């Protein structure tokens, strides 16, 4: 009987994207929780998390992203594997001498304590491997980002002058960062184990990890297709290095030397004063109908177009065209809601005089709301794209829940009954070699860190009622599965930002601290839960023991919280004029200023004045009802005609895909779709072999080279001399002399302001 070697690889994922990037074999004996992994991972993550807190207060500033740490940790791991001793150390554990054990049978249960035991470990258990590497990357994913709750803390202390102290900050950050950890683990059977939950971001990470750790077979596939009669191709690693180095040097053009290549509004350059043309074709504040940009950071602003599946890109761009290329101009040029008096796209609210809304004019000296000043000053007006964002957010809030119940209701019911949601693929089968994390571990973490949130608001007397915390955590509990389903299949997540401001603003009016705590806890719990689930799936793909992933996520996030709060406390204790506009080191706290404005708008002015009966934007509320009914016709149609193309339509993806606007602009979607069409449709269709081998490698290389180049440019050319090192020529100024760049509105403000 001959052994069928082809049968070894016969079983694989049913999805070609996963087959192209994830290995379908595993070595259960490969070490993962090694001492060198902990040393490299914790060292890099603690330093990076502290740096990102510092960068968060500076403008402009880079950030240390997990992808950079994935690349940096690789040579460190190789170095330690080369230099550390391979000796295995054995430490004996104390035990009772057998002679002291009474011979009577009643004492037989003590016999195991007489056995000789020892702890064995090695500083160098072998070559630096992919499981150690992915655990470092998982640490980075969950630990290096700036905690969202720090915004609420800084705004409370700087703008509202509430001194809450280090321990309040630490307890609140731990609660907001780790409540989602427990929630994520309870969702594994829905979002991690099923093969259909692809998580596109993980495919890029897996491809990069496999490129670094696995040797390619010479399959004859080269960088531009099949090369030569000999069939000699190019390895993924070589391709990665070429593209990464190329993108590193190329980014110097749009990033410093020729900035017009980034803001490539060539149509606007021809007619710089034509406002409608600049609004439609502009890149800086327009709708991006010019499509072209040569800046990878612009193209990948909403995620790499080489990562998101083609069907999802079609949904997202369809939503963008419908809502931002058709509906938004229709509303804007008809001057609905007085939109034409303001820029078509902007990140800030405006007053009736056409200026950015000055929130300080409606605050009393004690930072409470001054209704008389508000009446004398102005209602709050939203730019067109901002108004559209709120409209879509209201529709999405109900649409995504109804869609989830209709399309995933059976899976949810089976998951609750602890039945299989789907049949196991090869990756789920291989993961059976490792003991699973019990659900009660995650449930306990959820309860413990929610209790910390209660301690934070009660012990420090923040005037935030416990029922508000319960409501704040209920939102991510409701939305984790709908958000997870969309994120896992499209790479686009749902944010609770708007709901988490409107709900406390309605229930707790005039209490900005309650609004900020509610928002921070609710938004961050869902964000962190989604991030933790994504990393659980990454561990699932690389075949990391689930308990190792659990431990790494918990330890890294907990330790990072101490570092991040400590760095924040040190900065505010030692830096003069922190958060002031003219701070000499440019530590002006731009993110915290935005957070303060939002807290005042929703916590003081309140959503009732913005969306209540008789308000300018009251019609937005009808979108909540419309959203609940949007999935129904598509669901009934596909039930009646199961083979119709309608079964592929996902209304939440259409609504949610454009939620990055603002601060994203039109070019971030039009250029993204153009590149996605090239790689995810044309290349994939014409040369699937090349696409399978190089597509995700190209995505990782473009991201890596651009990130490294951006950080290099910042520290060598922009940070020194307070940004005075510049190249002053036409290519760096032409885009600034347009109506697009200065955000000109269509109509001038009437004398005396917009009529009320």
N, C-alpha and C positions, 0 to 999 in steps of 0.2 A: 504493500500500500504506500503510495507516494504521498508526501506531505504537501498540502496545497498552501504554498507561501502566499498566494494572492488572497486566500481566505482570511489572512491575519488582518488585512486592512479593509475587508469587505464591509464590516459594520462601521458606520460613521454617522455624523450628524445629517439629518435630512435637509439641512440648509447649506447651500453652496458657499455662502459668506463665512459660515463657521468652519466648514471643511477646508477653506482656503487659509485659515489663520490659526486654528486650534488643533493641537495634536490629539489623536485618538488612542494614544498609548500612555502608559504610566509605569513608573518605578516606585512601588510602595516603600521601598527601603531607602529612598533618597532622603537625606536629613533636611529638615525645614527649620525647626526652632533651635538654631545653633547660637552659640555665644557671639560669634562674629556677626551674625545677622542682627542680633539685638544691639550690638555696639555700633555698627554702621547705621542701622535704621534710626535708633534713638538719637544718635549724635547729629545726623543730618536733619532729622525732623525737628529737634529742639532748636537748633540754630536757625533753621528756615522759618519756623513758626514765629520766633522772636523777631526776625528780620521783617516778616510780612506785617507784623503789628506796627513796627516802626514805619514801614513804607505806607501803611494805611493812612497815616497822619500827614503824609507829604504829598505835594503836588508840584510837578508830575512825579510819578514813581513807577518802578517796575514791580513785579511780584515774583517770588520764587515758586514756580509751578511744579507739581508732582513729576511731570515728564522730565524736567531738568534733573531732579533727584534720581530718577530711574537711570539716567545716563551717567550721572556722577558716581552713583553707588557701584556701577559695574567695574571700573578700574580699581576702586577701593577693595571690592570683594576679591578680585583677582590678586591684588597685592597681598592681602592677608592670607589667602590660600597658598601663596608662594613663600611667604616669610614665616608664618607661625609654625611652631613645632607640631608634628603629627602625633605626639605622644598621647596615649589615653591615660587619664588620671583617675585613680580609684580612691574614694574617701570612705573608709568603713564607718558604718552607723553603729551607735551603742546598742547592746542587746543584753538580756539577762543571761547569766551563766546557767546552763541546763541543771547544774547541781543544786541550784536554789529552788527549782520547781518541785513542789510536793508531788509525790507519786500517786496520790489519790486521783481517780478519774474525774472528780468534780473540778479539778484545776487544769484539765486538759485544754481548755480554751486559751490558756496562757502560753501553750507550747510555741505558737508562731513567734512570740516575742523573744524566744531563745535562739532563733535562727540568725545566722550571720548574714548581714546585708551590707551593701555598699552602693555608693553613688558613683557612676562612671560618666566621664565627660571628656571631650577633646576640644582643644582650641582650634584644631584644624581637622575636621572629619572628612576631608577630601576636597575635590575641586569646588569652586564657587558655583552653585547650581541655580537652576531656574526657580526652584521653590523658595530658596532663601531670597532671591532677587525680587520675586513678586510680593513677598511679605514686606520687604522694605518699601516697595511701591504702594502697597495697601496702607502702610503706616502714613506715607506721605499724603495719600488721597484724603485721609480722614483727619489729619493732624495739622497740616501746614497752613490751611486757610485761616484768614482772620475771623475770629468769632463774631457772629452777627450781633450778639448781645453786648459786645463792647461799644457798639454805636449807642445803644440806649444808655449805657453807663456814662459814657463821655458826655453825651448831650445833657443828662441829668446833672452832672457835676459842673460843666462849663457854662451851659446856657440857662439852666434852671437853678443852679447854685444849691443843689442837694448833695451834701457830703455823705456818701454811703459807705466808703471805706473798702479796703482790700478784700476782706472776707465776704462781704456781700457780692462783690464783683466775681470772686472765685466761685461761690456757691451758685450764682445765677448762670455763669458761663458753663459750669459742669452740668447744670440741669438742662440748659438749652442744647448743649452739644451731645448729650448722651441719652436723653429720653428717646430720641429717634433710634438709638442703637438697639434698645429693647424692642421697639416697634418693628424695626427691620427684620430681626431674627424671627419674629412671629409670622412674617409674610413669606418665608422661604419656600413653602410648598406651592405658593402661587407665582412667585417672581424669580426664583432661582432654579429650582429643580426641573420645571418643564423646559423641553427643548425649544419651544416656540418663543420663549423669553430670551432673545438673542443678546441684547445690550450692545449695540454697535460700538460704543466707545471701547469696550473691552476687546473687541476684535483687533483694533489698532495696537493696543497694549500687548496682546498675545503675540501678534505678528512681530513686534519689536523685540519682545523677550525671546521668541524662538529664533529670530535673526541673530541675536547676540549669543545664544547658547546652543543652537543646533546647527550642524553642518548640512549644507544643501547637497543633495545629489545633483550631478550634472544632467539635467533633463533637456538641455539644448535650448532653453528659453533664455534669450538675452534681453538687454534693456530696450531694444526696439523690435522684439519679436524673435522668430527663429533665425539663428545665425549660421550661415555656412553649411556645407555638406557634412562637415564633421559633427555637426550638432552641438558644438561646444557653446555653452551658455554662460550666463553671469550669475554669481551667487547673490542671494538676498543681501548678505552683509556688505558686499562690495557696492551693490546698487544703493543701499542705505547710505553708505559713506559718501558716495558721489553726489547724491541728491542733497544730503544734509550740508555738505561743504558748499555746494553750489547755492543753496538757499541762504546760507549764512552770509556769503559775500554779496548775493543779489539784493538782500534786504537793505544794504547800505544805500541803494538808489532810492527806493520809496521812503526809507526810514530816516535819511539824512541829506543825501546829495541832490536828489531830484524828487522832492516831496509831491510834486504835481502828478507823479505816477501813482501815488496813493489816492489823492483826491483828483481822479482823472476825469474831471467834468468838461471834456473837450467841447461839447455843444455849448456850454455856458461861456467858454472863453471867446467864442465867436460873437455872442450877443450878451455881454456881461451885465447889461442893465435891463434886460427883458425879464421881468419878474415871473410871469407864467412859465416861460421856457426854463428858467433857473429852478423853479419849484418842481417841475416835472422831471427834468433831466439832471438836476444837481446831485452831487455826491455828499457834500458836507451837511446840508439840511434839506435836500430835495428827495424825490421819490425814486431816484436811481434808474430812470428809464434809459440812461446811456449805457448801462450794463457793465462797461469795462472798468477794471482797476487792475494794477499790477502789484498790489500789496496783499500778501497772503494773510496778514492780520485782518484786513477788510473782508477778504473772501471767506475766511474761517471764523468770523465774528460769532456766528450762531452755531458753530460746530464745523468740523471738517466735512466738505461735500464728498470726499472720498470714503467717508465712514457711513453716512446715512443711507439706508436702502432707497433704491430708485422710486418705489411706489410711495414712500414717505416724502421724498423730495417733490414729487408731483403734487401730493396733497398740500404740502406747505406752500409751494409756489402758487398753486391754485387759490389758496386762501389769501395769499399776498396780493395777487392780481385782483381778485374780487373786492377785497376790503380796502386796499391801499392804492391801487391803480385805477379803480372804477368808482367805488363808493366814496372814498375820502375826497377826491377831486370834485365829485358831484356835490357833496355837502359844502366843500370849501368855496367853490366858485359860485354857488347859489347863496353864500353868506348865511347858511344855517347856523344857529347858535352864535352869530357874530364871529364866525371863524375867520373870515377874510381880513379882519383887522389885525391878525397876528400871523407870525410865520406858520407855514403849513406843517412844519415839523420842528419841535423844540423839546427840551427836557424840563422846562420850568413852567409853572403857571404864571398868568399875567393879570394885571389890573385893568380897569376900564380906560386907562390913559395909555395903554400899549406898552407899559413897562413891566419888567419882572416883578411879581407880586412881593411887596415889602411887608413881610409878616410882622415886623416889629411895630408897624403903625396900628395894629389891632391888638396889641398887648399892653396891659397895665404894667407899672413898675415892678409888681410882684409876679409878672409873667402869667397872669390870668387873662381871660378873654375880655376885651373892652367892646361891648356891643355898640355903644354910641359911636366909637371911633370906626368901627366896621361899617356902620350905616353911612357915616360921612365919607369914608374912603371908597371902597369898591367891593363888589362881589369878586369871586375868584373865577377867572376864565381859563379854559384849557385850549392849547393849540390843537389843530385838527387831528394829528396822529395820536396825541394823548387822549383826546375825546374818543377816538375809535378804539383805543386800547381798553378803556373802561367799558365801552359798549360790548366788546368781545369778551372781556373778563366776566361780566354779568351773565352773558349767554353761556359761557363755558362752565360756570359754576354749577348749573343744573344739567347741561348737556352731557358732561362727562359722567355724571352719576347714572343718568338714565341709560346712556350707551353701555356702561359697564354692566348694569343689571340685565340688559337685553342680550348682549353679546357674550358676556362672561359669567352670567348667573349660574349656569350649571357647574362650571369649574369652581366657582366660589362655594357652592353648596357641597360639592364633593370634597373640597379642601377643608371645610368646616367639619365634615364627617370623618376627616382624616383618610379619605379614599384618594386614590391616584387622580390627579388632575389630568395628566397625560401619561402615555406609556413612556418608560425610561428610554433615553437614547444611550449611546455608548458612554458618554461622559457621566451620566447619572449612575450607570452600572459600575463604572470604575470607582466612583466615589463610595460605593458600598464597602470598600476595603477599610474604610476609616470609620471610627465611632462618631455618630452624629451628636451635635450639641442638643441637649434636652431643651424643650420649649420652656421649661420652668426657669432655666438660667436667664433666658431673655425676658421672660415675664417679671422675674425678680429685678432685673436691671431697670426695666420700665418703671416699676413701682418705686424703687429706691431713688431714681433720679427725678421722678415726679415729686416725691416727698421733699427732695432738696429744693425744688421750685417753691413749694409751699413754705418751707423754712425761710427762704429768701424774702418772700413778700410779707410774712408774718413777723419774724424776729426783728426785721429792720423797719417795720411800720411804714410801708410804702403806699398805703391806701389802695392796694390792689386786692379786691376780695378773692377768696379761694374759689368761689364759683366761676369767676372770670378765668382763672387758670384751668379749671375743668373744661370750660368752653374752648379755651385756647388749644388744649391738647386734643379736644374732640375733633377739631377741624383736620389735623393731619391724620388722625385715626380714620376719618371718613374718606379722605382723599389719597391715602397712601397706595391703595390698590389701583384706583383709576389712574393716578399719576404714574405708578410703577408700570402698568400695562403699556401706557403710551411711551414712557421713557425707554422701556425694554425693547420696544419694537421700532422706535423712530429716532431715538437719541435726543428727543426734545421733552423736557420735563415741565410739569405744571408748578406754578408758584402761587402761594396764598397771599402774596403781598397786599393786594387790593382788598380782599375780603378781611384780612387780619387787621386792616386799618378801619374799615367801615363799621365792622361789628362792634368793637369797643368804643368807637366814636359815637355810635348810636346809643349803646347801653350805659356808657360811662362818660357822658359829655363833660367837658371842662376839666378832664383829668389827663393831661398829656403823659404823665409817667405811666399810668395804667395802660394807655394806648401803646406806648413804646414797649413795655414788658409783654403785653399781650401779643403784639406783632412779632417781637423778637422770639418769644417762646414758640408761637405757632409756626412762623415761617421757617425758623431754624430746625424745628423738630422734623418737619416734612423734608427739608433739604438734606439734613443729615441722615434721615432714614433712607432716603433714596440713594445717597452716596454709600451708605453702609451696605445696602442691598446690592448695589453695583459691584462693590468689592467682594461681596460673598459670591457673586456669580463669577468674578475673575478668579477667585480661589477655586471655584468649581471647575472652571475651564483648565486651570493649570494643575489640578488634582492635589491641592494643598489640603491637609487634614482640617476639617471644619473647626476643631477645637483650637488649632493653631491660629486660624483666622480670627476666631472669637477673642483669644487672648491678646493678639497683636493689636486689634482694633481698640479694645478696652484700655490697654496699658498706654498706647501711644496718645490717644485722645485725652486721657486723664492727665498724664504728665505734661502734655502740651498746654493744657488749661492753666496749670501753675506757672509755666514759663510765660505764656501770653499775658496773663493778668499781671505778673511781676514786671514784665517789660513796660506795660502801660503805666503801672504805678511809678516806675522809675522815671519814665519820660516826663510825666506830669509833675513829678517832684523835683526835677532837676533842669528842665528846659524852660527858659524864660519866654514869656509871651506865647506859649503854646496855643494854637488855634486862633491866633490873631492874624488879620490879613497881611501884615507886614513882617511876620516872623522871619528872622534873618536866615534861618536854615530851610525856609519854605515849608515848615510844619504847620500848615494852615488848616488841616483837618477838613478837606473838601467833602469826604463821605459823611462825616458827622454833621456838616452844615446842611446837607441834603436831608439827613435823617431828622434834624431839628425842624426844618421846614415842614416835612411830612407830619411830624408829631403835632405841630401847631395847627396845621391845616385840618387834620382829622381829629386831633384831640381837643382843640379849642374851637375853631370855626365849626367843625363837625359836619358829618355827611348829610344831616337833615337840611342844612342851608344849601348844600351843594346839589343834592338829588331829591329833596323832599318836594311835596306838592307846591307848585308855583315857582320852583327854582328853574334855572336855565336848563339843567341837564336831567330834569325829571323823566323825560321819555326814555332815558337809558334803562330805567327799572323794568320796562316792558321786555327787555332782552332776557331777563330771568325766565319769564314765561315762555318766550319763543325758544330759548335754549332747551327747555324740557321737552319740547315737541319736535325739535329738529331731527333726532335720530329715528323717529317713528316711521316716516314714509320709506326710508331706506331699509329699515328692518323688515317691514311688512312686504316690501317688494322682493327682497331676497328670500323671504320665506315662501312667497308665491312662485318665484322663478329662481331656484337655487343656483343655476348655472349662469345667471346674468352677471355682467361686470359690476353691477350695483353692489354685490357682496363685498367688493374690495373697498368701498367708500367708508371712510371713518370721519364722521363729522367732528369729533373732538380734536383730531389731528389738524383738520382744516382751521379750526378756531384757535387752537393753542400754538400752532407753528409760528404765528406772527407775533407772539406775545413779547418778543424781545424789543419791539418798537414801542416807545423809545427805551434806551438810548440808541439802539440800532437804527439805521436809516435804510432807505430803499436799496442802496448799492450793496448792502450786506446780504440782501436776499437775491437780487437779480444776478449779481456776479457769482454768488454761491450756486444758484441753480444752473448757470451756464457751465461752470466747471463740473458740477454733478452730472449734467447731461453728457458731457464729454466722456467722463470716466465710468459713471455708473450705468450709462445706457450704451453709448457708441462703442467704447473700448470693450466693455463686458460682452456686448453682442457680437462684435467682429473678431475679437481675439480673447476668448475666455481663459485660455491657458496663461497668457501674459497677465491678465487681470487677476487671476487667482494667485499668481506668484508675487506680483509687484504692487498691486493697488494699495494694500494697507501698509506696506513698507514705505511707499511714496508718501502716504499721509503722515506717518510717524516721522519720516525724514524732513518733510516740509515744516511740520510743527517744531521739531527739535532744532533745526538750523535757524529758523526764524526767532524762536525764543532766546537762544544763545546770542544771536546777533543783536536782538533788542536790548538784552541786559548789557552786552558789551558796549553798544553805542551809548546807552544811558550813563554808565559809569566812566567811560573814557571821553565822551564828547559833550554830553548834556549836563551831567552832574557838576563837573569842574567849572569854576568861574561863573556859577549861577546861570548856566545855560547861555552864556554869551558867545560860545564857540559856534558860529553859524557859517553857512555858505550862502552869500547874498547874491542871487542871480535869478533870472526869469523863471527857471524851473522850480524855484522855491517860493515864488510870489504870485505867479499868474493866477492860481486858484483862489488867492485871497482878494482879488479885485473883481469879485462877482457878487451879484445879488444872492447867490446860493450861499456864499461864505458868510456874509453879514446878516443873513436871515431876514431879508426884506419881506414885509407882508404885501398882500395884493392891494388893500385899500388903506388910505391914511386914516388916522384916528380923527373923528369929528372934533371941532372946537369944544372944549369943555369935557371931552371924554365920551365914551359910548353911552347913549341914553339908557337909563335903567328900565 
